Amino acid sequence: MVTQTYTTYIHTTPARLWDALTTPEQTVRYFDFMEGFMAVESTWVPGSPVTYRVDETPQIEGRVLEVERPTLLITSFALLYYPEAVRDAQSRMAWGITPLGEVCKLTATWSGQQAEGPTARDVAICTPSILANLKVLLETGRPRLIKEFVFDCTDPAMLSAFWAATTGYVVQGPEPTPEEDFIAIADPLGVGPELAFQRVPETKIAKNRVHFDLRVDDPTAEIERLLALGARRAPGFPQSKTSAVLLDPEGNEFCVVG
């Protein structure tokens, strides 16, 4: 059996955290799993079904295996949204809540038979962001405001690969193909917003109105790394060994600073 464990600490009560995990009005505000924000449905009685939906479409299904309200919830877990994931053996997801004074420790543990399958991959991509979203929701009363930044581009597969290598993000879903029109990448730690790349017929013709400033420990080495990945120095801007304005492979400006 393979396990993946993720932990966060949230300033809340066990009852509020349990409610956030088990009510559709709450999960739809933070549970962003590949196909979008999902509303959960279940009676939470052992043996009863559990379904996560986007609008009316089931995306994840399982059954309640164990309930100790409000500290433990274990369900089976099966993805429905593309054939590769459906073929995976059913796995388990456990949510453990440990009160620590005014803070709760939340531990999400996925366990399954396939370490490299689509389910393990998608859980690894999505769970850190779900926990980060949930922390923001419970501690501020509002969902995380910025879900993702979207780039218009002519080649989503190429540009998403460049920015994944630049940021350390990972591609959401199966390995993208050149024919895909929309590709998203996510922070594997769940801290930063997603980046998405959508195909448009127009090419870039003017300077960006918005750009990234990437802050790194060793600008000189990072600039050279990015140039090797396909970036270019932007003409007409000040350049140095410790800071630079670069262009990504489709000509979008961004800065590297120390």
Buried (B, 14 or more C-beta within 10 A) or exposed (E): EEEBEBEBEBEBBBEBBBBBBBBBEBBBBBBBBBBBBBBBBBEBEEEEBBBBBBEEEBBBBBBBBEBEEBBBBBBBBBBBBBEBBEEBEBBBBBBBBBBEEEEBBBBBBBBBEBEEBBBBBBBBBBBBBBBBBBBBBBEEEEBBEEBBBEBBBBBBBBBBBBBBBBBEBEBBBBEBEEEBEEBBBBBBEBEBBBBBBBBEEEEBEEEEEEBBEBEBEEBBEBBEBBEEBBBEBBEEEEEEEEBBBBBBBBBBBBBBEB
